[in-house]
C-alpha cells in the first residue's frame, strides 16, 4: 500500500472509531433553555411555559405539553411553536389556570424546519415544582 493510501485508510479507520469531528453540525434541534428552568422550584404558578431551541422548528410537527405528577395533561393542546418568534425557534404553552402545588413535567417533540433535517425529530422533557 502506498503511503497516501495508508494515510487515507488510517484516517478513515480513526473516523469510524472516534466518530465525526466536533465541528460537524448535528441534524437535530436541541433545547437551549426553558422557563421555568429544569428542576426549578417556584413559589407560584407561571402563566406560561417557554422552551427555546437552537434551530428553526417545523410549526406543524413540533409539540409541547405539560403534565401533572399522575401523567395527566394540564393544558388543552394549546402548546406549540411560538409564531410570534421571528426565528420560530421557541415553543410556548399558555397555562389555562394556575397550577396547584406539586411537580410538573414538560414533554416536547421537535422537528427541524430545515428541509435537509426535516426527517429528524428530537424528544425530551424537563420538570419543575410549584410550592415550598
C-alpha positions in Angstrom: 0.0 0.0 0.0 1.4 3.5 -0.9 1.9 5.9 2.0 -1.0 8.1 0.7 -3.4 5.2 0.7 -2.2 4.1 4.0 -2.8 7.6 5.4 -6.3 7.7 4.0 -7.1 4.2 5.4 -5.8 5.2 8.8 -7.8 8.4 8.8 -11.0 6.5 7.7 -10.5 4.0 10.5 -9.9 6.7 13.1 -13.2 8.5 12.0 -15.1 5.2 12.3 -13.8 4.5 15.8 -13.9 8.1 17.1 -16.9 9.4 15.3 -17.3 12.6 13.3 -15.3 15.7 14.1 -17.0 18.0 16.6 -17.2 20.8 14.0 -19.9 19.0 12.1 -23.4 20.3 12.8 -25.9 17.9 14.2 -29.1 17.3 12.4 -31.4 17.6 15.4 -32.8 20.7 17.1 -31.7 20.8 20.7 -33.2 22.5 23.8 -31.1 25.5 24.7 -33.1 26.8 27.8 -36.5 26.8 29.3 -38.7 29.0 31.5 -39.1 27.7 34.1 -35.7 26.0 34.1 -35.3 22.3 34.5 -35.5 21.5 38.2 -36.9 24.9 39.2 -38.9 25.3 42.4 -41.4 28.2 42.0 -43.5 29.8 44.8 -46.4 30.1 42.4 -47.7 29.0 39.0 -46.1 30.6 36.0 -48.6 32.0 33.4 -46.8 30.1 30.6 -44.0 27.6 29.8 -41.4 28.6 27.2 -38.7 26.4 25.6 -36.0 27.7 23.3 -34.2 25.6 20.7 -31.1 26.1 18.6 -32.8 25.7 15.2 -36.0 26.9 13.5 -38.8 24.4 14.2 -41.4 22.8 11.9 -44.6 24.5 13.1 -46.9 21.7 12.1 -44.9 18.7 13.6 -43.4 20.1 16.8 -45.3 19.7 20.0 -45.1 20.6 23.7 -47.3 19.6 26.7 -47.4 20.0 30.4 -48.3 17.0 32.7 -49.0 16.6 36.4 -47.4 14.1 38.7 -50.0 11.5 37.6 -49.3 12.0 33.9 -52.4 13.9 33.2 -52.2 16.7 30.6 -53.0 20.0 32.3 -53.5 22.2 29.2 -55.8 21.9 26.2 -53.3 21.2 23.5 -52.6 24.9 23.1 -48.9 24.5 23.1 -46.7 24.7 20.0 -44.2 26.7 18.2 -44.3 30.4 19.2 -45.4 32.1 15.9 -44.5 35.5 17.3 -40.9 34.4 17.5 -39.5 35.5 14.1 -37.0 32.6 14.2 -39.7 30.0 15.0 -37.1 28.5 17.4 -39.2 28.6 20.6 -42.3 26.8 21.8 -44.9 28.1 24.3 -47.7 26.7 26.4 -50.1 29.2 27.9 -51.5 27.6 31.1 -55.3 27.8 31.2 -55.3 28.0 35.0 -52.9 28.5 37.9 -51.1 25.2 38.7 -51.6 23.7 42.2 -48.7 22.8 44.5 -46.8 19.8 43.0 -44.4 18.5 40.5 -44.9 19.1 36.7 -43.3 17.6 33.6 -42.9 19.3 30.3 -42.5 17.0 27.3 -41.5 18.2 23.9 -41.0 16.7 20.5 -39.5 18.9 17.8 -38.7 18.6 14.1 -36.2 21.0 12.4 -37.7 23.3 9.8 -34.5 22.8 7.7 -35.5 20.7 4.8 -32.2 18.9 5.0 -33.1 17.7 8.5 -36.9 17.6 8.4 -37.0 13.9 9.0 -35.0 14.1 12.2 -37.1 14.5 15.4 -35.9 15.1 18.9 -37.8 14.5 22.1 -37.1 15.5 25.6 -38.6 16.7 28.9 -37.9 18.9 31.9 -39.5 19.2 35.3 -40.4 21.9 37.7 -42.2 22.2 41.0 -44.7 24.7 42.5 -44.6 25.3 46.2 -42.2 25.1 49.1 
